[in-house]
Amino acid sequence: MKKKTIIIVDDHRVFHHGITQALDATGEFRVTSRAVTGAQAVSLAEKTAPDLILMDISMPDLNGMEATRRILAVNPDIRILALSMHTEKIYVKGMLNAGASGYVLKSCSFKELMTAIRTVLAGHVYVSPEITHLLVNGSPDRLTRLSDREKQVLIYIAEGHNSREIADILHLSVKTIDVYRRNLKSKLGIQSVAGLTRYALAKGLIPPAP
């Protein structure tokens, strides 16, 4: 049986090494490469067309949601499984809306990871049981007023990117990003970058600084 090829996108070397060894040992899969940034993931996916990508979310230069969108825009046959420490609704729904076929927590057992991989490779969706409630529940707040694109821009602002950098990442004009900035300030009632950053942290949109 031909082994399914996998790219792991994660900037933690120890985590990547452990997962690679475990997957290779199954005899079903072959980890062909590793990316440590979202941009690297997009490039590797285009060059190698793997069967599956295990995608982290918080990475340098390009987050997992945007990387997923770009990869699937070029090759929609690739299956992408988010593997993240984040349990917040914004991340789970963000990755699924971007086209990921599943979302698994890094705290899951290897048995569950194998189940998730096999499920998405079979063309189905898998979400860790601990977070499935996020897809149906949740009290509305100001965050629900934002469009998906506005949430993206908010995350990049909170990560410290300026309008030019965000425009380059999202392939939009600076003028458009400035419009999103104004919309965010209006909808959230927050006028400063520091305030937007605190709000994003409070909502779990970005991880706290180590």
C-alpha positions in Angstrom: 0.0 0.0 0.0 1.4 3.4 -1.0 2.1 5.6 2.0 0.2 8.9 2.4 2.5 11.9 2.4 2.3 14.5 5.1 3.8 17.9 5.7 4.0 19.1 9.3 3.7 22.9 9.8 4.9 23.8 13.2 7.8 25.9 14.6 8.5 23.7 17.6 11.3 21.3 16.7 10.8 18.8 19.5 7.0 18.5 18.7 7.7 18.0 15.0 10.4 15.3 15.7 8.1 13.3 18.0 5.1 13.4 15.6 7.3 12.5 12.7 8.7 9.4 14.4 5.3 8.3 15.6 3.7 8.7 12.1 6.6 7.1 10.3 6.4 4.1 12.7 2.8 3.3 11.7 3.8 2.3 8.2 0.8 4.2 6.7 2.3 7.6 6.4 5.5 9.3 5.4 6.4 12.8 6.7 8.1 14.4 3.7 9.0 17.8 5.0 8.5 20.4 7.7 7.6 24.1 7.5 8.2 26.5 10.4 6.3 29.5 8.9 3.0 29.8 7.0 4.8 31.1 3.9 7.0 28.0 3.8 3.9 25.8 4.1 2.4 27.5 1.1 5.6 27.0 -0.9 6.1 23.4 0.1 2.5 22.5 -0.6 2.7 23.9 -4.1 6.0 22.1 -4.8 5.2 18.7 -3.3 1.3 18.4 -3.3 1.1 16.2 -0.1 -1.9 14.2 0.8 -2.2 15.9 4.1 -0.9 18.9 6.0 -0.9 19.1 9.8 -1.2 22.9 10.3 -0.4 24.9 13.4 -2.1 28.3 13.6 0.2 30.7 15.4 3.3 31.1 13.2 5.7 33.8 12.0 4.8 35.8 8.9 1.5 34.1 7.9 -0.9 32.4 10.3 -2.5 29.0 9.7 -5.8 30.3 8.5 -4.4 32.4 5.7 -1.9 29.7 4.8 -4.7 27.2 4.6 -6.7 29.5 2.3 -3.7 30.0 -0.1 -2.8 26.3 -0.2 -6.4 25.2 -1.0 -6.8 28.0 -3.6 -4.0 26.4 -5.6 -4.7 22.7 -4.8 -8.1 21.9 -3.2 -7.3 18.2 -3.1 -4.9 18.6 -0.3 -6.4 17.8 3.1 -5.5 20.1 5.9 -5.9 19.2 9.6 -5.3 21.9 12.2 -3.3 20.8 15.1 -3.3 23.5 17.7 -3.1 24.4 21.4 -5.9 26.9 21.0 -9.4 26.0 22.1 -11.1 29.3 21.3 -14.0 29.4 18.9 -12.4 32.0 16.7 -9.6 29.7 15.9 -11.7 26.5 15.4 -14.3 28.2 13.2 -11.6 30.3 11.5 -9.7 27.2 10.4 -12.8 25.3 9.2 -14.0 28.4 7.3 -10.6 28.6 5.7 -11.1 25.1 4.3 -9.4 22.8 6.9 -11.0 19.4 7.1 -10.5 19.1 10.9 -9.2 20.6 14.1 -7.4 18.6 16.7 -5.8 19.8 20.0 -2.1 19.2 20.6 -3.1 17.7 24.0 -4.9 14.8 22.2 -3.7 11.2 22.3 -1.8 9.8 19.4 -4.7 7.4 18.9 -7.1 10.4 18.5 -4.6 12.0 16.1 -4.6 8.9 14.0 -8.4 8.8 13.9 -8.5 12.4 12.9 -5.9 11.9 10.1 -7.7 8.8 8.7 -11.1 10.6 8.9 -10.0 13.7 6.9 -8.1 11.6 4.4 -11.4 9.7 3.8 -13.0 13.0 2.9 -14.8 13.7 6.2 -14.5 16.3 8.9 -13.0 15.7 12.3 -13.1 18.0 15.3 -11.8 17.0 18.8 -14.7 16.1 21.1 -13.6 18.7 23.7 -14.3 21.6 21.3 -17.3 20.5 19.2 -19.6 22.6 21.4 -17.9 25.7 20.2 -19.4 25.1 16.8 -23.0 25.3 18.1 -22.8 27.3 21.3 -21.4 30.6 22.5 -22.9 33.8 23.8 -23.0 36.7 21.3 -20.7 39.7 21.9 -19.1 42.4 19.9 -16.9 39.9 18.2 -19.9 38.5 16.4 -20.3 41.9 14.7 -17.0 41.4 12.8 -16.7 39.8 9.4 -14.2 37.0 8.9 -11.8 39.4 7.1 -12.2 42.0 9.9 -11.2 39.3 12.4 -8.2 38.4 10.3 -7.1 42.1 10.3 -7.7 42.4 14.1 -5.4 39.4 14.7 -2.6 40.8 12.5 -2.9 44.2 14.2 -2.7 42.5 17.6 0.4 40.6 16.4 2.1 43.9 15.8 1.8 44.3 12.0 1.3 47.7 10.4 -1.2 48.4 7.6 1.5 47.9 4.8 2.5 44.5 6.2 -1.1 43.4 6.6 -1.9 44.5 3.1 1.1 42.5 1.7 0.1 39.4 3.7 -3.6 39.5 2.6 -2.9 40.8 -1.0 -5.0 43.9 -0.4 -4.3 47.6 -0.7 -3.2 49.7 2.3 -6.4 51.8 1.7 -8.5 48.7 2.2 -6.7 47.7 5.3 -7.2 51.2 6.7 -11.0 50.8 6.0 -11.0 47.6 8.0 -9.1 49.3 10.8 -11.8 52.0 11.0 -14.5 49.4 10.9 -12.9 47.5 13.8 -12.6 50.7 15.9 -16.2 51.5 15.2 -17.7 48.1 15.8 -15.7 47.3 18.9 -15.8 50.8 20.3 -12.0 50.7 20.7 -9.9 53.5 19.2 -6.3 52.6 20.0 -4.0 49.8 18.7 -3.1 49.0 22.3 -6.8 48.6 23.1 -7.4 46.4 20.1 -4.5 44.3 21.1 -5.8 43.9 24.7 -9.2 43.0 23.3 -7.7 40.3 21.0 -5.8 38.9 24.0 -8.9 38.8 26.2 -10.8 37.0 23.5 -8.0 34.5 23.0 -7.4 35.6 19.4 -3.7 35.7 20.0 -1.6 33.9 22.6 -0.2 35.9 25.5 3.5 36.8 25.3 5.8 34.2 26.9 
